[in-house]
Amino acid sequence: MIRRHREVQAKILSFNEILALIDDFSAAASLANEDCHKLTLIVEELFTNTVRHGHGGDSDSPVGVTLESRDGKLKVVYEDAAPEYDSLAAAMSTDISSTVNNLKVGGLGIALTFALAESAQYAYVEGRNRIVITLSGRT
């Protein structure tokens, strides 16, 4: 099993630290480029939503990202201390074709993020939003 974790502040510029985490994890787990790109897309969408919507801008509040590779599966555990919000439920209620056809803004990125996942779970634990996403790896 390969596992990497990093905690950063909920500031847009902190995403560079998360990119370094993804690069390190991808190299250690010998991930295919496609899997590295999926991880980046998923974590970037979650992180951007935390900063912009959860906190309304940059915040000193913590965001934790854990990446794991085991038995051909990739797992992302994403935690933030923004106000409680179930983005998985919101994504499940998004009508993607209607959003695209009517050029609506909002909700599409998170819906597409969860569409890339094999499975996704949300919980509010000890004052933190926790999203666990599992993907099939192509290492």
C-alpha positions as CSV (number, residue, x, y, z in Angstrom):
1,M,0.0,0.0,0.0
2,I,1.2,3.5,-0.9
3,R,-0.2,6.3,1.3
4,R,0.4,10.1,1.3
5,H,-1.2,12.8,3.4
6,R,-1.0,16.6,3.6
7,E,-2.9,19.2,5.5
8,V,-2.9,22.8,4.1
9,Q,-4.8,26.0,4.7
10,A,-7.9,26.6,2.7
11,K,-6.2,29.2,0.4
12,I,-6.1,29.0,-3.4
13,L,-2.3,29.3,-3.4
14,S,-2.1,26.3,-1.0
15,F,-3.3,24.1,-3.9
16,N,0.4,24.1,-5.1
17,E,1.2,22.0,-2.0
18,I,-1.6,19.5,-2.9
19,L,-0.3,19.3,-6.5
20,A,3.1,18.4,-5.1
21,L,1.4,15.7,-2.9
22,I,-0.4,14.3,-6.0
23,D,2.9,14.2,-8.0
24,D,4.7,12.5,-5.2
25,F,1.9,10.0,-4.7
26,S,1.6,9.3,-8.4
27,A,5.3,8.6,-8.7
28,A,5.5,6.4,-5.6
29,A,2.4,4.4,-6.8
30,S,3.6,4.3,-10.4
31,L,0.2,5.7,-11.6
32,A,-0.7,6.0,-15.2
33,N,-1.1,9.5,-16.5
34,E,-4.8,9.1,-16.7
35,D,-5.1,8.3,-13.0
36,C,-2.9,11.2,-12.1
37,H,-5.1,13.5,-14.1
38,K,-8.2,12.1,-12.5
39,L,-6.9,12.6,-9.0
40,T,-5.8,16.2,-9.8
41,L,-9.2,17.0,-11.3
42,I,-11.1,15.5,-8.4
43,V,-9.0,17.1,-5.6
44,E,-8.9,20.5,-7.4
45,E,-12.7,20.6,-7.7
46,L,-13.2,19.7,-4.0
47,F,-10.5,22.1,-2.9
48,T,-11.8,25.0,-5.0
49,N,-15.3,24.5,-3.8
50,T,-14.1,24.5,-0.2
51,V,-12.3,27.8,-0.6
52,R,-14.9,29.6,-2.8
53,H,-18.1,28.2,-1.5
54,G,-17.4,26.7,1.9
55,H,-15.4,29.6,3.2
56,G,-16.3,32.4,0.8
57,G,-12.6,32.9,0.0
58,D,-9.2,32.2,1.4
59,S,-9.2,30.9,5.0
60,D,-6.7,29.7,7.6
61,S,-9.0,26.7,8.1
62,P,-7.5,23.3,7.5
63,V,-8.0,21.0,4.5
64,G,-6.6,17.5,4.6
65,V,-6.0,15.2,1.6
66,T,-5.0,11.6,1.9
67,L,-4.2,9.5,-1.1
68,E,-3.9,5.7,-1.0
69,S,-3.2,3.0,-3.6
70,R,-4.0,-0.6,-2.7
71,D,-4.8,-3.7,-4.8
72,G,-5.4,-1.6,-8.0
73,K,-7.8,0.8,-6.2
74,L,-7.1,4.5,-5.6
75,K,-8.7,6.2,-2.6
76,V,-9.0,9.9,-1.9
77,V,-10.0,11.0,1.6
78,Y,-10.7,14.7,1.5
79,E,-11.6,16.7,4.7
80,D,-12.3,20.3,5.3
81,A,-13.5,22.4,8.3
82,A,-16.0,24.5,6.2
83,P,-19.6,24.6,7.4
84,E,-21.4,21.2,7.0
85,Y,-22.3,20.6,3.4
86,D,-23.0,17.3,1.6
87,S,-21.6,17.9,-1.9
88,L,-22.3,14.3,-2.8
89,A,-26.0,14.8,-2.3
90,A,-25.9,18.1,-4.2
91,A,-24.0,16.4,-7.1
92,M,-26.6,13.5,-7.1
93,S,-29.4,16.0,-7.5
94,T,-27.7,17.9,-10.4
95,D,-29.3,17.3,-13.8
96,I,-26.2,17.3,-15.9
97,S,-27.9,17.4,-19.3
98,S,-30.2,20.2,-18.2
99,T,-27.3,22.2,-16.8
100,V,-25.3,21.9,-20.0
101,N,-28.3,22.5,-22.3
102,N,-29.4,25.6,-20.4
103,L,-25.9,26.9,-19.8
104,K,-26.5,27.0,-16.1
105,V,-23.5,27.9,-13.9
106,G,-22.8,25.8,-10.8
107,G,-23.0,22.2,-9.8
108,L,-21.5,20.7,-13.0
109,G,-17.9,20.4,-11.8
110,I,-18.8,18.5,-8.6
111,A,-21.2,16.3,-10.5
112,L,-18.6,15.4,-13.0
113,T,-16.1,14.8,-10.2
114,F,-18.3,12.2,-8.6
115,A,-19.1,10.7,-12.0
116,L,-15.4,9.7,-12.3
117,A,-15.5,7.8,-9.0
118,E,-16.2,4.1,-8.6
119,S,-17.8,5.0,-5.2
120,A,-18.1,8.1,-3.1
121,Q,-19.2,8.6,0.5
122,Y,-19.9,11.8,2.6
123,A,-19.9,12.2,6.3
124,Y,-19.7,15.1,8.8
125,V,-17.3,13.9,11.4
126,E,-16.0,15.9,14.4
127,G,-16.7,19.2,12.8
128,R,-15.3,18.3,9.4
129,N,-16.8,17.4,6.0
130,R,-15.3,14.1,4.9
131,I,-15.5,12.8,1.4
132,V,-14.1,9.4,0.5
133,I,-13.8,8.6,-3.2
134,T,-12.6,5.3,-4.7
135,L,-11.3,4.9,-8.2
136,S,-10.1,1.9,-10.2
137,G,-6.4,2.4,-10.9
138,R,-4.6,1.6,-14.1
139,T,-1.1,1.3,-12.7
